[in-house]
Amino acid sequence: MKDQEAGLFAIDGARALELAEKNTIPTFIYRLDILEQRFRALRTALPSRVRLAYAVKANPHPGVCARLAALGAAFDCASEGELALVSGLGQRGDRVLFAGPGKSDKEIGMALDLGARIEADGMEDLEAIDRHLAARGFSGTLPISLRVHPGAGHGLAESSRIIGGAGPSAFGIDEEDLDTFLIQTRRFTRLCVSGLQVFAASNERNATRLLANHRAALAIAEAMTTRNGLAIDLIDLGGGLGIPYSTDESHLDITALGQGLGKLLEDNAWFKGELLLEPGRWLVGPIGVYLSRVLRTKHSRGSDFAILEGGVNHLLRPALTGQSFPVTAAGVQGKKQATILAGPLCTSLDRLGTLDLPPLARGDLLVFGQAGAYGFTEAMKDFLSHPAAGELCIEG
Ligand SMILES: Cc1ncc(COP(=O)(O)O)c(C=O)c1O
């Protein structure tokens, strides 16, 4: 099967039909064996001074996170729920990072309890961490990282409007304000800024463009060292490793990424610490499919529609980004025609994209590929009160 070869579907049509017979549909299915292969391949491609922290937000399914924990991944958490999840998996200390543009006192307390590296986005975060430390009678110095929102000067490569770019942002400290910010942080005698987080672009499939952003991050870290006298031991380059969502999109060359990061470390001999990547989508997108059946079809004023059992209550990404998931109709033959996929929700927002598919009928099973990331938990689960999708982990 051509699409399967392109790596867009974790299971093929025949297996999808078999699984649909045995399980309640609609459902997401995640292949943990592919997850393991991907983690190992990425680990092998990267220099040893690059650590991997899985961005839990991409897919917080406990089976997925447990497998990554067993493989030695660290975890990038961005909420109370994610911290609780990784804590339940026994993760502590440098296996946990805590980031996010708005952090509650409770979350900061949980992160401190776990010994997580906190990536502060602004002064409020530092004040809250300091208050917690004072209340705990902490007398040492806690290493923390700052998230910096880079400026336009670096020629950042941005591939998606989801995150990044050089314009206004709710994330982090704007690069042009960093010097002033760092002077103000000197009053926190219990805190020591020794890390930087920069996440400039998401779903980027071009290694050269990713590396250009990483080079910009190292330049900011170097400036923090030379201008502000800080000893930086951790540079978190964020996530953003992209995946194709159609057969005409290429795969990210992780070997080139690994070699480029090696070169970056070589070129920045002043930096003796660790780099960190926080991939979410790249690790889990390709391990998942979403299965849903057709409820109804309609030919309307020149357009073909298929109305499915699940819509934006199961998969929101197409409505957010305008980009469809790859879709095949399991076991259905016939000349392909542009088909608008709509969900069962009583709103015209409920669209899952327009794809070339064979003529469909009620009961046909559609397989959505690359659906392991930003699927189940990103959707508008409760809107219109339809049943939630299922989730299932399988091997092989
Ligand atoms: C701080 C941080 N790290 C990592 C990620 C994961 O990004 P991706 O799934 O594109 O790899 C995100 C996604 O929003 C993020 O905000």
The ligand as an SDF file (V2000), in Angstrom:
LIG
                    3D

 16 16  0  0  0  0  0  0  0  0999 V2000
    7.3330   24.1820   25.4630 C   0  0  0  0  0  0  0  0  0  0  0  0
    6.9620   23.1750   24.4380 C   0  0  0  0  0  0  0  0  0  0  0  0
    7.7990   22.1520   24.1920 N   0  0  0  0  0  0  0  0  0  0  0  0
    7.5050   21.1980   23.2870 C   0  0  0  0  0  0  0  0  0  0  0  0
    6.3280   21.2550   22.5630 C   0  0  0  0  0  0  0  0  0  0  0  0
    6.0530   20.1440   21.5900 C   0  0  0  0  0  0  0  0  0  0  0  0
    6.0500   20.5920   20.3080 O   0  0  0  0  0  0  0  0  0  0  0  0
    5.9580   19.5710   19.0760 P   0  0  0  0  0  0  0  0  0  0  0  0
    4.8210   18.6760   19.3390 O   0  0  0  0  0  0  0  0  0  0  0  0
    5.7760   20.4750   17.9240 O   0  0  0  0  0  0  0  0  0  0  0  0
    7.2390   18.8420   19.0310 O   0  0  0  0  0  0  0  0  0  0  0  0
    5.4330   22.3040   22.7610 C   0  0  0  0  0  0  0  0  0  0  0  0
    4.2010   22.3790   21.9710 C   0  0  0  0  0  0  0  0  0  0  0  0
    3.4270   23.2900   22.0200 O   0  0  0  0  0  0  0  0  0  0  0  0
    5.7580   23.3010   23.7230 C   0  0  0  0  0  0  0  0  0  0  0  0
    4.9420   24.3170   23.9630 O   0  0  0  0  0  0  0  0  0  0  0  0
  1  2  1  0
  2  3  1  0
  2 15  2  0
  3  4  2  0
  4  5  1  0
  5  6  1  0
  5 12  2  0
  6  7  1  0
  7  8  1  0
  8  9  2  0
  8 10  1  0
  8 11  1  0
 12 13  1  0
 12 15  1  0
 13 14  2  0
 15 16  1  0
M  END
$$$$
